[in-house]
Amino acid sequence: MTAIFPHKKAKALKAGSRRPAKELCSECGLCDTYFVHYVKNACAFINQQIGALEQQTHGRERLTSRQLPILENPDELYFGVHQQMMAARKVEPIEGAQWTGIVSSIAIEMLNRGMVEGVVCVQNTKEDRFQPMPVIARTPEEILAARVNKPTLSPNLSVLEEIEKSGMKRLLVIGVGCQIQALRAVEKQLGLEKLYVLGTPCVDNVTRAGLQKFLDTTSKSPDTVVYYEFMQDFRVHFKHEDGSLETVPFFGLNTKELKDVFAPSCMSCFDYVNSLADLVVGYMGAPFGWQWLIVRNDTGKEMLELVQDQIETQPVTSQGKRQEAVQQSIPAYDKGVTLPMWAAKLMGVVIEKIGPKGLEYARFSIDSHFTRNYLYVKRHHPEKLESHVPEFAKQIVKQYKLPE
């Protein structure tokens, strides 16, 4: 057994001990298990291997301008291997869900129909609504207890040992890009008959202390925030305990104060769209109030069909041009520029009317974060620049003029 599964001889790293990825550790949880044996191969920040894992998961790597000119193939270059994209929302939203509850609904259907024996998802601790607590949900009630995003680093993979020891053979895992890359890298060692992966897009995460700094700096009532999201109208939307909504324009954020709040792993990430999931559910490429669905393979199609009668859909659209806005944002972020609130609100109104929408807004978000992250890696980890930045990200970044 140990010859077949050498990881069972490995010991998890104790909390607080030095991680193999050092300061780039995203705290995905892999190192908290005996699967740490595989970390040097599996960790997204030690061994970036999106292309090889796309081949393993989807049967092929995404097309880039090495095969097709960039302007002829923008969707796959940006959004990864996929069969279809659409905008969707539940006809009857789940109460208390961050959006309409598509992720929770798919997970519940898979559990109720016996397709899986458990669902890896993230609840929160009783003491803190923002403190993530990864669990293997075995009932619909446990899945619903995980609704609403936790915008902090979360050790989702810390439950891998429990999965193996439980004898589960069919599993659904919900997670973000760095977690899913590590999961795909050790997938064959889990002893599963079937693994389903439902991914969510992810841009910037923070530690719990970093989150508090963001809330304190940005919201008028940080202690009552239930959840928040950076939305397509170029505003941060805060939902409060009393049901009220507070919005703050992107351009009014205290960039100088918040530049260092994001985790170094997030500042070094190039998998915002969760390339290795079977199905991705987010919002950035959809109209306001809708969710953006990316079906990557036949497994993802199977998952989406479970809730087809519960959702309404519409085609994705794309409008406006992003390049000028992205180019202007590069030095503004680099210098920590913050506009007066009146100017930030005015700019937000103007850009909302004439700026990028739909898939073009998603490309705007990808471009602005990839250029920022490329600069971060170049400045802080120049020895990793060539191997760590995927080919598709290099092609996206080449569209812009970057400072030194």
C-alpha positions as CSV (number, residue, x, y, z in Angstrom):
1,M,0.0,0.0,0.0
2,T,2.7,2.5,0.9
3,A,4.6,1.6,-2.3
4,I,1.5,2.5,-4.3
5,F,0.6,5.5,-2.1
6,P,4.0,6.9,-0.9
7,H,2.2,10.0,0.4
8,K,0.9,8.0,3.3
9,K,4.4,8.0,4.7
10,A,4.6,11.8,4.5
11,K,3.7,14.1,7.4
12,A,1.6,17.3,7.1
13,L,3.4,20.5,7.9
14,K,2.4,21.9,11.2
15,A,0.4,25.1,11.2
16,G,2.8,28.0,11.2
17,S,5.7,26.0,9.9
18,R,7.5,27.2,6.7
19,R,5.6,26.3,3.6
20,P,7.5,25.0,0.5
21,A,6.1,27.8,-1.6
22,K,7.3,30.2,1.1
23,E,5.7,33.7,0.9
24,L,3.8,32.7,-2.3
25,C,1.8,30.0,-0.4
26,S,-1.9,30.4,-1.0
27,E,-2.8,28.3,2.0
28,C,-4.8,25.9,-0.2
29,G,-4.5,23.2,2.5
30,L,-2.5,20.6,0.6
31,C,0.4,21.0,3.0
32,D,-1.9,20.3,5.9
33,T,-2.2,16.7,4.8
34,Y,0.1,13.8,4.0
35,F,-0.4,14.8,0.3
36,V,2.3,17.3,1.1
37,H,4.5,14.5,-0.4
38,Y,3.4,15.9,-3.8
39,V,3.6,19.6,-3.2
40,K,6.7,20.4,-5.2
41,N,4.9,19.1,-8.3
42,A,1.3,20.0,-7.4
43,C,1.6,23.6,-6.0
44,A,0.6,26.2,-8.5
45,F,3.3,28.6,-7.2
46,I,6.1,26.1,-7.3
47,N,5.3,24.3,-10.5
48,Q,2.9,26.2,-12.8
49,Q,1.5,23.5,-15.2
50,I,-1.9,24.8,-16.4
51,G,-1.2,23.6,-19.9
52,A,-0.4,20.0,-19.0
53,L,-3.3,19.8,-16.6
54,E,-5.7,21.2,-19.2
55,Q,-4.6,18.3,-21.4
56,Q,-5.1,15.9,-18.6
57,T,-8.6,17.3,-17.7
58,H,-10.1,18.4,-20.9
59,G,-8.2,16.3,-23.5
60,R,-6.3,19.3,-24.9
61,E,-4.6,22.5,-24.0
62,R,-6.2,25.8,-24.9
63,L,-5.4,27.4,-28.3
64,T,-3.3,30.5,-28.2
65,S,-2.0,32.8,-30.9
66,R,0.8,30.2,-31.5
67,Q,-1.9,28.3,-33.3
68,L,-4.3,31.2,-34.3
69,P,-4.0,35.0,-34.4
70,I,-5.0,36.5,-31.1
71,L,-7.9,38.5,-32.7
72,E,-9.4,35.4,-34.2
73,N,-9.4,33.4,-31.0
74,P,-10.0,35.8,-28.1
75,D,-12.4,33.7,-26.1
76,E,-10.3,30.6,-25.6
77,L,-7.1,32.6,-25.0
78,Y,-8.8,34.5,-22.2
79,F,-11.3,32.0,-20.8
80,G,-9.6,28.6,-21.4
81,V,-10.9,25.4,-22.9
82,H,-14.7,25.4,-23.1
83,Q,-17.6,24.0,-24.9
84,Q,-20.0,26.9,-24.2
85,M,-20.5,30.0,-22.2
86,M,-23.8,31.6,-21.2
87,A,-25.4,34.0,-18.7
88,A,-27.9,32.4,-16.2
89,R,-29.9,32.9,-13.1
90,K,-32.2,30.8,-11.0
91,V,-35.9,31.3,-11.6
92,E,-36.4,30.9,-7.8
93,P,-33.3,32.2,-6.1
94,I,-32.1,30.5,-2.9
95,E,-32.7,32.8,0.1
96,G,-29.4,34.1,1.5
97,A,-27.3,33.1,-1.5
98,Q,-24.8,35.6,-2.7
99,W,-26.3,35.6,-6.2
100,T,-29.2,33.3,-7.1
101,G,-27.7,30.0,-5.8
102,I,-26.7,28.1,-8.9
103,V,-23.6,26.6,-7.2
104,S,-25.5,25.4,-4.2
105,S,-28.3,24.0,-6.4
106,I,-26.0,21.9,-8.5
107,A,-24.3,20.6,-5.4
108,I,-27.6,19.7,-3.8
109,E,-28.9,17.9,-6.9
110,M,-25.7,15.9,-7.3
111,L,-26.0,14.8,-3.6
112,N,-29.7,14.0,-3.8
113,R,-29.4,12.0,-7.0
114,G,-26.5,9.9,-5.6
115,M,-24.0,11.1,-8.1
116,V,-21.6,12.0,-5.3
117,E,-21.2,10.9,-1.7
118,G,-19.9,14.3,-0.5
119,V,-19.2,17.9,-1.4
120,V,-16.1,19.8,-0.5
121,C,-17.2,23.3,0.3
122,V,-16.5,26.1,2.7
123,Q,-18.7,27.0,5.6
124,N,-17.7,29.7,8.2
125,T,-16.9,29.3,11.9
126,K,-19.6,30.1,14.4
127,E,-17.4,33.0,15.7
128,D,-16.7,34.8,12.4
129,R,-18.8,34.9,9.2
130,F,-15.6,35.5,7.2
131,Q,-13.4,32.8,8.7
132,P,-13.4,29.9,6.3
133,M,-14.1,26.3,7.5
134,P,-13.7,23.7,4.8
135,V,-16.0,20.7,5.2
136,I,-17.2,17.6,3.4
137,A,-20.9,18.2,3.2
138,R,-23.1,15.1,3.2
139,T,-26.5,16.7,3.4
140,P,-28.3,19.6,1.6
141,E,-28.4,21.5,4.8
142,E,-24.6,21.4,5.1
143,I,-24.3,22.6,1.5
144,L,-26.6,25.5,2.2
145,A,-24.6,26.4,5.3
146,A,-21.7,27.1,2.9
147,R,-23.5,29.6,0.7
148,V,-22.0,33.1,0.3
149,N,-18.3,33.6,-0.6
150,K,-15.6,33.9,2.0
151,P,-13.1,36.3,0.5
152,T,-10.2,35.0,2.5
153,L,-7.5,32.4,1.9
154,S,-9.1,29.0,2.6
155,P,-7.4,25.6,3.1
156,N,-10.0,23.7,1.1
157,L,-7.7,20.8,0.4
158,S,-7.0,20.2,4.1
159,V,-9.9,17.6,4.0
160,L,-8.1,15.4,1.5
161,E,-7.0,12.9,4.1
162,E,-10.5,12.7,5.5
163,I,-11.8,11.9,1.9
164,E,-9.3,9.1,1.4
165,K,-9.9,7.6,4.9
166,S,-13.7,7.8,4.5
167,G,-13.7,5.5,1.6
168,M,-15.7,7.9,-0.6
169,K,-15.5,7.1,-4.3
170,R,-17.6,9.9,-5.9
171,L,-16.9,13.5,-4.9
172,L,-17.7,17.0,-5.9
173,V,-15.1,19.7,-5.0
174,I,-16.0,23.4,-5.1
175,G,-12.9,25.7,-5.2
176,V,-10.8,28.4,-6.8
177,G,-8.0,28.1,-9.3
178,C,-4.9,27.5,-7.0
179,Q,-6.8,24.9,-5.0
180,I,-8.0,23.1,-8.2
181,Q,-4.6,23.0,-9.8
182,A,-3.2,21.3,-6.8
183,L,-6.2,19.0,-6.7
184,R,-5.9,18.0,-10.3
185,A,-2.2,17.3,-9.8
186,V,-3.0,14.7,-7.0
187,E,-6.3,13.5,-8.5
188,K,-5.0,10.1,-9.4
189,Q,-3.7,9.5,-5.9
190,L,-7.1,10.1,-4.3
191,G,-8.5,6.6,-5.2
192,L,-11.8,8.1,-6.5
193,E,-14.0,6.6,-9.2
194,K,-15.3,10.0,-10.2
195,L,-14.3,13.5,-9.3
196,Y,-16.5,16.5,-10.3
197,V,-15.0,20.0,-10.0
198,L,-17.2,23.1,-9.8
199,G,-15.0,26.2,-9.9
200,T,-15.5,29.8,-9.1
201,P,-13.4,32.6,-10.6
202,C,-11.1,34.3,-8.2
203,V,-8.9,37.4,-8.5
204,D,-7.7,38.7,-5.1
205,N,-7.9,37.1,-1.7
206,V,-6.6,38.2,1.6
207,T,-5.8,37.0,5.1
208,R,-8.4,37.5,7.7
209,A,-6.5,40.5,9.0
210,G,-6.1,41.9,5.5
211,L,-9.9,41.5,5.0
212,Q,-10.5,43.5,8.1
213,K,-8.2,46.3,6.9
214,F,-10.1,46.4,3.5
215,L,-13.5,46.6,5.3
216,D,-12.3,49.2,7.7
217,T,-10.8,51.3,5.0
218,T,-13.6,51.0,2.5
219,S,-17.0,50.5,4.1
220,K,-19.0,52.9,6.3
221,S,-20.0,50.1,8.5
222,P,-17.4,47.3,8.4
223,D,-18.8,45.3,11.3
224,T,-22.2,44.7,9.6
225,V,-20.9,43.6,6.2
226,V,-22.3,40.2,5.3
227,Y,-20.6,39.9,1.9
228,Y,-19.2,42.0,-0.9
229,E,-18.2,41.8,-4.5
230,F,-16.4,43.9,-7.1
231,M,-19.1,44.3,-9.7
232,Q,-19.5,45.0,-13.4
233,D,-20.7,48.5,-12.7
234,F,-17.2,49.4,-11.5
235,R,-18.3,49.6,-7.9
236,V,-17.7,47.4,-4.8
237,H,-21.1,46.2,-3.5
238,F,-21.4,45.6,0.2
239,K,-24.4,43.8,1.6
240,H,-25.2,44.6,5.2
241,E,-27.0,42.7,8.0
242,D,-30.1,44.8,7.7
243,G,-30.3,44.0,4.0
244,S,-29.1,47.4,2.9
245,L,-26.6,47.8,0.0
246,E,-23.6,50.1,0.1
247,T,-21.6,50.8,-3.1
248,V,-18.1,52.3,-3.4
249,P,-16.6,53.2,-6.8
250,F,-13.4,51.3,-7.7
251,F,-11.7,54.6,-8.4
252,G,-12.4,55.8,-4.9
253,L,-10.6,53.0,-3.1
254,N,-7.6,53.9,-1.0
255,T,-5.2,52.2,-3.4
256,K,-2.1,53.4,-1.6
257,E,-3.4,52.0,1.7
258,L,-4.6,48.8,0.2
259,K,-1.9,47.9,-2.3
260,D,-0.2,45.5,0.1
261,V,-3.4,43.9,1.5
262,F,-3.7,41.2,-1.1
263,A,-1.9,37.9,-0.6
264,P,1.4,37.5,-2.6
265,S,0.0,34.3,-4.1
266,C,-2.9,36.3,-5.6
267,M,-0.5,38.9,-6.9
268,S,1.3,36.0,-8.7
269,C,-1.8,34.2,-10.0
270,F,-2.7,33.8,-13.7
271,D,-5.7,31.5,-13.4
272,Y,-8.6,33.9,-12.6
273,V,-11.0,31.9,-14.7
274,N,-10.4,28.5,-13.0
275,S,-9.1,26.8,-16.1
276,L,-9.1,23.2,-14.7
277,A,-12.7,23.0,-13.4
278,D,-15.3,21.1,-15.2
279,L,-17.9,23.9,-14.8
280,V,-17.2,27.5,-13.7
281,V,-19.9,29.7,-12.2
282,G,-19.1,33.4,-11.6
283,Y,-20.4,36.8,-12.7
284,M,-17.7,38.9,-14.4
285,G,-18.7,38.0,-18.0
286,A,-22.5,38.3,-17.5
287,P,-24.9,41.3,-17.3
288,F,-25.5,42.8,-13.9
289,G,-27.8,40.4,-11.9
290,W,-26.8,37.3,-13.9
291,Q,-24.2,34.7,-13.4
292,W,-21.5,33.7,-16.0
293,L,-21.3,30.0,-16.7
294,I,-18.4,28.3,-18.5
295,V,-18.9,24.6,-19.5
296,R,-15.4,23.2,-20.0
297,N,-16.1,19.6,-20.8
298,D,-18.7,16.8,-20.9
299,T,-18.5,16.4,-17.1
300,G,-19.4,20.1,-16.7
301,K,-22.2,19.7,-19.2
302,E,-23.6,16.8,-17.2
303,M,-23.5,19.0,-14.0
304,L,-25.3,21.9,-15.6
305,E,-28.0,19.7,-17.0
306,L,-29.1,18.9,-13.5
307,V,-30.5,22.4,-12.9
308,Q,-31.5,23.2,-16.5
309,D,-35.2,23.3,-15.4
310,Q,-34.4,25.7,-12.5
311,I,-32.6,28.4,-14.5
312,E,-33.2,30.9,-17.2
313,T,-30.3,31.6,-19.6
314,Q,-29.3,34.0,-22.3
315,P,-26.3,34.3,-24.6
316,V,-23.2,36.1,-23.5
317,T,-22.5,39.4,-25.1
318,S,-19.6,41.8,-25.4
319,Q,-19.6,45.5,-25.7
320,G,-17.1,48.4,-25.6
321,K,-13.3,48.5,-25.6
322,R,-11.1,47.8,-22.7
323,Q,-7.5,48.5,-23.8
324,E,-7.4,52.2,-23.1
325,A,-8.9,51.8,-19.6
326,V,-6.4,49.0,-18.8
327,Q,-3.4,51.0,-20.1
328,Q,-4.4,53.9,-17.9
329,S,-5.0,51.8,-14.9
330,I,-1.4,50.3,-14.9
331,P,0.5,53.4,-13.8
332,A,-2.4,54.5,-11.6
333,Y,-2.2,51.3,-9.6
334,D,1.5,51.3,-9.6
335,K,1.7,54.8,-8.1
336,G,-1.2,54.2,-5.7
337,V,-3.4,56.9,-7.2
338,T,-6.7,57.6,-5.4
339,L,-9.2,60.0,-6.8
340,P,-11.4,62.3,-4.6
341,M,-14.7,60.5,-4.0
342,W,-16.7,63.0,-6.1
343,A,-14.4,62.4,-9.1
344,A,-14.4,58.7,-8.5
345,K,-18.2,58.6,-8.6
346,L,-18.3,60.7,-11.7
347,M,-15.7,58.5,-13.5
348,G,-17.6,55.4,-12.4
349,V,-20.9,56.7,-14.0
350,V,-19.1,57.6,-17.2
351,I,-17.3,54.3,-17.5
352,E,-20.4,52.4,-16.7
353,K,-22.2,54.0,-19.6
354,I,-19.4,53.8,-22.2
355,G,-17.0,51.2,-20.8
356,P,-16.6,47.5,-21.4
357,K,-19.5,45.2,-20.7
358,G,-20.1,41.4,-20.7
359,L,-17.2,39.4,-22.0
360,E,-15.3,42.6,-22.7
361,Y,-15.6,43.5,-19.0
362,A,-14.2,40.1,-18.1
363,R,-11.3,40.7,-20.5
364,F,-10.8,44.1,-18.8
365,S,-10.5,42.4,-15.4
366,I,-8.1,39.8,-16.7
367,D,-5.9,42.3,-18.5
368,S,-5.7,44.7,-15.6
369,H,-4.8,41.9,-13.1
370,F,-2.5,40.0,-15.4
371,T,-0.5,43.2,-16.1
372,R,-0.3,43.9,-12.4
373,N,0.7,40.4,-11.5
374,Y,3.3,40.1,-14.3
375,L,4.9,43.2,-12.8
376,Y,4.8,41.8,-9.3
377,V,6.5,38.6,-10.4
378,K,9.0,40.4,-12.5
379,R,10.0,42.7,-9.5
380,H,9.7,40.3,-6.6
381,H,10.5,36.9,-8.2
382,P,12.4,37.6,-11.4
383,E,13.9,34.1,-11.4
384,K,10.4,32.6,-11.7
385,L,9.1,35.0,-14.4
386,E,9.7,32.8,-17.5
387,S,8.5,29.5,-16.0
388,H,5.7,30.8,-13.8
389,V,3.8,33.0,-16.3
390,P,1.7,30.8,-18.7
391,E,2.0,31.3,-22.4
392,F,-1.5,32.6,-22.7
393,A,-0.9,35.2,-20.0
394,K,2.3,36.4,-21.7
395,Q,0.4,37.0,-24.9
396,I,-2.3,39.0,-23.0
397,V,0.3,41.1,-21.2
398,K,2.2,41.8,-24.5
399,Q,-0.7,44.0,-25.6
400,Y,0.3,46.7,-23.1
401,K,3.2,49.0,-22.3
402,L,4.5,48.2,-18.8
403,P,6.7,50.3,-16.5
404,E,9.9,48.8,-15.3
